[in-house]
Amino acid sequence: MSVAAYASLISLAQDLCSVEYLLSCRRIDLSQKQLQNLQDIIHPLLGFLEDPPQNLTSELETLIREIPGIVVDSEFVIDKQVVEQLVNGVNKPKAQASRQSWFQVQLLQGFISCLSFNNNLVLNKSEDLTLGKVIRKLESIYNGLLMEKVEPQNVSGSSSMNQIHSIASSTTKWNARTTPMGFEKHVKWVVDHLCSHQKGLQVIPIAGMGGIGKTTLIRYAFEKPQIKERFIRHLWCTISQDYNVVNVLQNLLGDKSNEGNQRELGLKLYQGLYGLRYLLVLDDMWTYDAWEQLKSHLPDNRNGSRVIVTTRMSSVAKLLNPHRCFTLDFLDDRTSWDLLCETIFGEGDCPDELIGIGKSIAKSCKGLPMSLVTIGGLLSKSKKTAEYWENVAENVSRFASYEDDERCMRILHLSYSSLPIHLKPCFLYIAIFPSRKDVKVIELIRQWIAQGLVKQAGDKILEDVAEEYLKELIDRNLILIRRLNHFGKIKGCAIHDLFRELCLKEIEKENFFAIATPKLFGRPYRWGLPLEGDCIMCRQFASQVQSYHLSQCGVPGLVALRGVRFCQRCSTKYRYVDRSRFVVLADMLYTMVLNPTTSRYMKVSFLSGNSVVPPPSSILYLWNLQFLKLGRSSHRPSLPVEIWELHRLRHLEADSFSLPEPKVKCHTPLNDLQILYTSQLILRKAIIERISNLKKLRLFHYYDDGGFQSFVQLRSLHISATRMYEISLKSIAFPYSLKKLCLDLLKCDWKEMSSIGSLSNLQVLNLKNFYGSGNEWNVMDGEFPSLKLLILGNTDLNVWRVEDHHFPELEKLVIRGDSCIEVPMSFGEVASLRSIHLENLGTLHVRTYKSVLRIHEEQQRNGHFKFEMYIGKRAVTVSGYDLEDDVTWDESGGHFPAD
């Protein structure tokens, strides 16, 4: 339960920072002493959870299990008090307060009762909760933790190693006489490096996720006769997470009765290996420190001795040997099927009626050898009927986790249990995303932040901290990279199905949904009746569906959904659904906006054909809102001026809405706002001062008074228009911090491109639907010194003059749509250029095609053999093509020479 407790405390700490800000602005008036007392108890509790005793007693676990519920109670109390004061006003005169309409008073009372609306959902009654009671409960728990705390016990490294060694060894079920299926090339690679002619001591690291076959691979290489003959001494030791270097040295010496300290045992090992050609395998190493403590005890005899290290940590492997690091990848579908067949039938054949189902099972194992062998072992002992195999195929990961006393899960759980506490909530959360789909990294990071799972680290913004979390999980081979952008930045990721199964079990065990409720979906309702008869949470039809009414929320303008429906399972699973932090309103009108004022992420789309209604002014009562995404429309209404009161806002996506000027007396800068999409922006001092930390800006119309240059942290700028709009590039003061610039549906003079070329940090330039007078672009010396990606889409550019020293860093050139350009031959001399792409060419552009083909040939002549030319998604080679051939359109998406 420590994961849920830790995540809930991190979230509460962020809420308290927000409350402190509201207090400093005098928008609320809460007891600062109570808030300070709450802060004073949160940090010691976090410290305890970050460094807990090694063996938690049942009493400690019971105390920790109580923390999430109490934290949710405290958030409830704070939210109630904050919203109540925001609605009533803090410094409002009593006479004015007494003149509040009866309707508003009823709304406020409705809001308070709404927070404890339901008999089935287990919520606390507001009248029983006070901040003082919550603080006393947390203090009582902390004191209990201190009393029950047990000092970490010195666990024998050898017992840990024996335990892990037995787990790793139990995965090997293949025929010991032959190399395991799919590992032939890998074993050869290892043997070749063990037998290479390099005299010095070489370290060969093998990295990969748990269960991918690292130990199996090394064991087969280790047992090869030629390896047995080549090396005089053969040593094997499994390193545990909590390794003890003395125990490791004793195991390597082959006699645990050897006594002495690290220096004495290390000297014995050194002397025993001195002058001999030896092979040492250090299996399952978790930290580089383990190697640092061992390497001084291993002599370099200059006779071809080798050390093989297997690790789940890619960073450890790179530190051990950055030039000779081997990473085991997943098996392809064909090899997976071959391995599954070998495990089930040995040297026999699979019956014809089972081949189709069997291949589906193999594919579902996602190339993980451990999963394939485990499922194969299960099927080899079971009835070989199509009906049974179909049952297995429907849920492979669950069968793999149940077979052989959850052997797979025990191996994978080692990777999870070794995570530091701050990474565990983030890793569990990724299992909430739909399986069989890549997860967008940018969306994952936003949801981590919105759920309060990312801890503030000094002056770093939360997005940067979350990216560090992601990279560390990838380095541990827990999260898989699925998609990279042109610059190598991770765009898509995923987890293996077995890890997903593990996460779902841990989520249930931790009661993780108590502090990280998934998306709460809303739908339109007519005449008070649901359009569909399914549960609002799991979106599945259920025969036993209960309907609840979150009537008036107590916040003017925000009305809760009527007839919210939960199935019995979800009403038990999501106990705090009325306080959801992540709300998705699919095709909703604002008259039916679902309210939890605890919302941190709200996404709203609109019914097609309906006019877009801007958010009500009461949106300011969503005081914790960090991400607001509003659907698009052809209308361009203005956001309410109260949008400036959402001081925690980090991402505002409102393409169809203009951003109003703030009130003169408004003192709320949006210091956390990183991303802003708006239809119209007036770049005046009052606005710029409040959004000065922007990193990404997209807009349709703007009124510039030199304001762009004030955004000194701006990295990405997208200026677009609803119809062709003429601008002067010279009049725009682009900030020098820009790395990405997109200009869409704009008209300007091509001679003014030097205004953009002077941006020394610009890496991406996208000119789409871009037309200029003169149709001629002359690139000047010194321009675009850092540009790596240039996109020209639907431009009227006719003459383009470029020298071979221009665009010195350009890696990719993309030409799209009706851009009839003769690409200058000088690009054939640009050594950095990796590829040219011709995409979505709507008409025949022989001129463009042939110029790019000539550049391709020139790049080849200059020895740049990695250069590629793409038409649509196809790579094109120049061999056999005559530049004088006609060009015909291919429906698959590109132009090709005619036969």
Sequence and secondary structure as in RCSB ss.txt:
>XXXX:A:sequence
MSVAAYASLISLAQDLCSVEYLLSCRRIDLSQKQLQNLQDIIHPLLGFLEDPPQNLTSELETLIREIPGIVVDSE
FVIDKQVVEQLVNGVNKPKAQASRQSWFQVQLLQGFISCLSFNNNLVLNKSEDLTLGKVIRKLESIYNGLLMEKV
EPQNVSGSSSMNQIHSIASSTTKWNARTTPMGFEKHVKWVVDHLCSHQKGLQVIPIAGMGGIGKTTLIRYAFEKP
QIKERFIRHLWCTISQDYNVVNVLQNLLGDKSNEGNQRELGLKLYQGLYGLRYLLVLDDMWTYDAWEQLKSHLPD
NRNGSRVIVTTRMSSVAKLLNPHRCFTLDFLDDRTSWDLLCETIFGEGDCPDELIGIGKSIAKSCKGLPMSLVTI
GGLLSKSKKTAEYWENVAENVSRFASYEDDERCMRILHLSYSSLPIHLKPCFLYIAIFPSRKDVKVIELIRQWIA
QGLVKQAGDKILEDVAEEYLKELIDRNLILIRRLNHFGKIKGCAIHDLFRELCLKEIEKENFFAIATPKLFGRPY
RWGLPLEGDCIMCRQFASQVQSYHLSQCGVPGLVALRGVRFCQRCSTKYRYVDRSRFVVLADMLYTMVLNPTTSR
YMKVSFLSGNSVVPPPSSILYLWNLQFLKLGRSSHRPSLPVEIWELHRLRHLEADSFSLPEPKVKCHTPLNDLQI
LYTSQLILRKAIIERISNLKKLRLFHYYDDGGFQSFVQLRSLHISATRMYEISLKSIAFPYSLKKLCLDLLKCDW
KEMSSIGSLSNLQVLNLKNFYGSGNEWNVMDGEFPSLKLLILGNTDLNVWRVEDHHFPELEKLVIRGDSCIEVPM
SFGEVASLRSIHLENLGTLHVRTYKSVLRIHEEQQRNGHFKFEMYIGKRAVTVSGYDLEDDVTWDESGGHFPAD
>XXXX:A:secstr
 HHHHHHHHHHHHHHHHHHHHHHHTTS    HHHHHHHHHHHHHHHHHHHS  SS  HHHHHHHHHHHHHHHHHH
HHHHHHHHHHHHH SS  HHHHHT  HHHHHHHHHHHHHTT  SSS    GGG  HHHHHHHHHHHHHHHHHH  
      HHHHHHHHHHHHHHT  S TTS  TT HHHHHHHHHHHT S  S EEEEEE  TTSSHHHHHHHHHT H
HHHHH SEEEEEE  TT  HHHHHHHHHT TT    HHHHHHHHHHHHTTS EEEEEEEE  HHHHHHHGGGS  
 SS  EEEEEES HHHHHHH TTS EE     HHHHHHHHHHHHHTTS   HHHHHHHHHHHHHTTT HHHHHHH
HHHHHTS   HHHHHHHHHTHHHHHHHHHHHHHHHHHHHHHHTS TTTHHHHHHGGGS TTS EEHHHHHHHHHH
TT S   TT  HHHHHHHHHHHHHHTTSSEEEEE TTS EEEEE  HHHHHHHHHHHHHHTGGGTS   EEE  E
ETTEESS B TTT  B SSEEEE   EEEETTEE  SSEEEEHHHHHH TTGGG SEEEETT  GGG    TT S
EEEE   TTS      GGGGG TT  EEEE   S   B  GGGGG TT  EEEEEEEE     TT     TT  E
EEEEEEE  HHHHTTSTT SEEEEEEEE SS GGG TT  EEEE  SS EE  GGG    TT SEEEEEEEEEEG
GGGHHHHT TT  EEEEEEEEEETSEEE  TT STT  EEEEES    EEE  TTSSTT  EEEEETT      G
GGGG TT  EEEEE   S  HHHHHHHHHHHHHHHHTT TT EEEETTEEE  TT  TTS EEEETTTEEEE  
